């Protein structure tokens, strides 16, 4: 029954997410990312209570929301300028976050609870909001929709491969203390599947982009229309880095849940648990793809 719910939820959500990624304007993507971020932050703050922490809820929601409001309202710019502004904004927000939440801690009657609460809020911002900000920024880059498609497909295919291979063929546990269900067989299957998908997307980038453009699912600037194929070596390295980052993100969230004594971060997505359960791999993989896109702009 849980497997059926998992499949049905994916069947409903995946087309909606792909349509949003491929066709929606940047402000809409930023607002959708804000909703996902706020739901995931809410779950993380609830998990922190299992660590005997009384988190700052509304200050954290407000700080996270303001970041995505800026991303939604800023004017469209060239990728190089957009990347520079994005970096300045993210760096300033990350530097400001500790002072904002420690100041909020001064209003607590129990001063001993102020620092742990501030630490959780800063972590929530860095762990959830910043990576989802990278997702929005990827879309701003040249061929941004294709890059986001690449990112999502690699994460999804890797996750599905690890789940099914680990469930039916897994024999050697990877980290029984943190995530008993994860196996080395599943991890290897995840890596191989991501490499295969990465090679296919790279090899057929032009016809895929052309088909999406002809179907009015993509603007021309958001696709890959170069006549030459991307070199195989960098594609393999990038795909491997994305997959390994995604698997590490999954394990990190498992560590947080294991420490809190829960199986899922929430129950908003039938068969998948909470929002944080669904995006944990993406949070680590998105900065890898963004870094590649930003590096390519600077070449």
Secondary structure, DSSP 8 states (H G I E B T S, - for coil): -HHHHHHHHHHHHHHHHHHHHHHS-HHHHHHHHHHHHHHHHHHHHHHHGGGT-----HHHHHHHHHHHHHHHHS----HHHHHHHHHHHHHHHHHHHHHHHHHHHTT-SSTHHHHHHHHHHHHHIIIIIHHHHHHHHHHHSTTHHHHHHHHHHHHHHHHHHHHHHHHHT--SEEETTTEEEEEHHHHHHHHHHHHHHHHHHHHTHHHHHHHHHHTTSS-GGGS---SS---HHHHHHHHHHHHHHHHHHHHHHHHHHHHHT-S-S-SSBTTTBSHHHHHHHHHHHHHHHHHHHHHHHH-
